[in-house]
Amino acid sequence: MNTRHITIIGAGIGGLTTALLLKRKGFKVTVYERAKEFLPLGAGLMLGINAMQVIKQLGLHEKLEALGQKLTKLNLTDEQLQPLSFVDLSGFEHKYQVGSLAIHRADLQNLLINELGSEHILLSKSLARIEKKEQLTLTFEDNTTVVADVLIGADGIKSKVRAEIFEPTVIRHAQQLCWRGVSNFSLPAKYAHELNVIWGRGKRFGFVNINDKQVYWFALLNSNAKVNLQFNLIEDFKGVHSDVLALIDSINPMEVIQNDITDLKPFKKWYVDNVCLIGDAAHASTPNMGQGACQAIEDAYVLSNCLAIYTVNDAFAQYQKLRIKKALMIVNRSWVMGKLAQIDNGFFIWFRNTMMKMTPEVFSRNAMREIFDLEYKI
Ligand SMILES: Cc1cc2nc3c(=O)[nH]c(=O)nc-3n(C[C@H](O)[C@H](O)[C@H](O)COP(=O)(O)OP(=O)(O)OC[C@H]3O[C@@H](n4cnc5c(N)ncnc54)[C@H](O)[C@@H]3O)c2cc1C
C-alpha cells in the first residue's frame, strides 16, 4: 500500500484519469479544479483504442460503451462524401479486444468523477501562484493555500502550473477556426458507426453518432487576422452532400462551441523536481487526429504505473522518457495533417486528393497501429 499524497491541478480527462488510477494503486489524491460545478459542457470526443485499453484496465469500458457509440470506420471524403481514404477499425478491435468509441465528453467526465468519488475533487479552486521550496505552497484565487509534496499539473494548454514552474513555452495558432456541437439528429443508418470528415477547399466538416439520438459534428474554416469569420455553416458548406446539409440545418446556433485551433510548441522537460505536467499542459496537439484526450489518458496510465514503482523523481523521469516520443509525434503529425486538410489552392487539392486515393489502406492501418499500441516497458 502506498500512502503518499499526490496533488493534482485540473479535473479534465487527464487529471481525473490520473487521480483514479493513482487511487486504485493506494495513493491519496486531491484534485483542485477551478470550475464552480461540473456542468455537461463540451461536445463529442473520439476515444481511440489506445485510450480504450486504459479504460478497459479500469474496468469501465462496458459502462462507457453503453453511453457512447462504437466506431468501426474512419472516412476522409470529398464534399460529396466520396472516399479519399478510409481505415476499417474492426480488425483492430479484434486484435486489442476493445474498440474505438465516440462519446459525449460530459459522459466520460461524469463516469470518471463517479468512479473517483467527488470527495477527492475540490471545486472553485483556481490555482493562482506556486511557491516552491522543499515543499510546494499553492495559493488559489480565493486566497486559500495548501501545501503539497508532489504536484501534477493537468490544467490544460494554458497551464498555470507550467507558467509558474517551467521555462516559458509557446502556444501556436494554426489560423483555423473551429465550430462544434451535438445535434439531436437521426443520420441515415449507413453512417451508424462511422466518422466521416469532408476535406473541402480551405474547410472541413466532420460528423459521427455519439449514441442513438445524437450526432457530434465539427466544422473548420481557414482564418486570418483580416477576416472576421461569422458562424454561417449553411452558406460556408453549400453544395456539400445533402445528408450533411440536413445535419447542418438541425444545428442550434445557441449550442455551438467556437475555438481557435492551437497547440503547444514541443518542449523537452515535463518535470522539475516534484512537479510534473500531463496532457495538454505538457503536449497539447491540434485536434486533427482526435488524440489529445487519448494522449492525456496514456500519460495517466504511464505516470501512475511509474509512481507505483519508482521514487517520485525517478517516476517523473521514466514517465517522460517513455511518453515524449509518441506524444510529440502526435503533436507534429496533427499539425501537418491540419495544414493538408485545409489547403485552399485548387491544383494542390487535386494533387492531395489523387495521392490520398492512390495510397493503399495498409499505410493508414500501420499509422493507426502505431497510435493504438500501448506497449510501455515501465
Ligand atoms: C475542437 C476539438 C476537438 C477535439 N476532439 C478530440 C477527440 O475527438 N479525441 C481526443 O482524444 N481529443 C480531442 N480533443 C483534445 C482534447 O479535448 C484535449 O486534448 C483534452 O481535453 C486534454 O485534457 P486535459 O485533461 O489535459 O486538459 P483539459 O481538458 O483542458 O482540462 C484541464 C482542466 O484544468 C482546469 N484548470 C485550468 N486552469 C486551472 C487552474 N488555474 N486551477 C485549477 N484548475 C484549472 C480546467 O478547468 C479543466 O477542467 C479535441 C480538442 C478540440 C479543441
The ligand as a Gaussian input file, in Angstrom:
#p B3LYP/6-31G(d) Opt

LIG

0 1
 C      -12.216000      21.021000     -31.341000
 C      -11.547000      19.969000     -30.516000
 C      -11.860000      18.615000     -30.726000
 C      -11.205000      17.615000     -30.016000
 N      -11.513000      16.295000     -30.250000
 C      -10.851000      15.309000     -29.602000
 C      -11.144000      13.930000     -29.828000
 O      -12.023000      13.572000     -30.615000
 N      -10.420000      12.988000     -29.150000
 C       -9.446000      13.319000     -28.266000
 O       -8.813000      12.427000     -27.691000
 N       -9.155000      14.634000     -28.023000
 C       -9.820000      15.618000     -28.656000
 N       -9.548000      16.934000     -28.391000
 C       -8.474000      17.265000     -27.445000
 C       -8.916000      17.154000     -26.017000
 O      -10.077000      17.909000     -25.790000
 C       -7.821000      17.636000     -25.073000
 O       -6.580000      17.168000     -25.509000
 C       -8.076000      17.097000     -23.672000
 O       -9.285000      17.606000     -23.190000
 C       -6.929000      17.458000     -22.745000
 O       -7.248000      17.027000     -21.455000
 P       -6.509000      17.649000     -20.197000
 O       -7.117000      16.961000     -19.029000
 O       -5.044000      17.568000     -20.399000
 O       -6.847000      19.202000     -20.227000
 P       -8.252000      19.954000     -20.165000
 O       -9.339000      19.128000     -20.749000
 O       -8.008000      21.295000     -20.749000
 O       -8.551000      20.064000     -18.615000
 C       -7.875000      20.995000     -17.794000
 C       -8.687000      21.218000     -16.534000
 O       -7.928000      22.067000     -15.674000
 C       -8.764000      23.094000     -15.182000
 N       -7.910000      24.254000     -14.887000
 C       -7.285000      25.065000     -15.776000
 N       -6.591000      26.019000     -15.143000
 C       -6.765000      25.812000     -13.824000
 C       -6.299000      26.477000     -12.659000
 N       -5.507000      27.573000     -12.722000
 N       -6.663000      25.995000     -11.441000
 C       -7.464000      24.894000     -11.342000
 N       -7.949000      24.230000     -12.418000
 C       -7.600000      24.678000     -13.651000
 C       -9.766000      23.345000     -16.299000
 O      -10.936000      23.964000     -15.816000
 C      -10.007000      21.917000     -16.791000
 O      -11.029000      21.268000     -16.073000
 C      -10.223000      17.964000     -29.067000
 C       -9.924000      19.311000     -28.823000
 C      -10.586000      20.305000     -29.540000
 C      -10.239000      21.757000     -29.272000

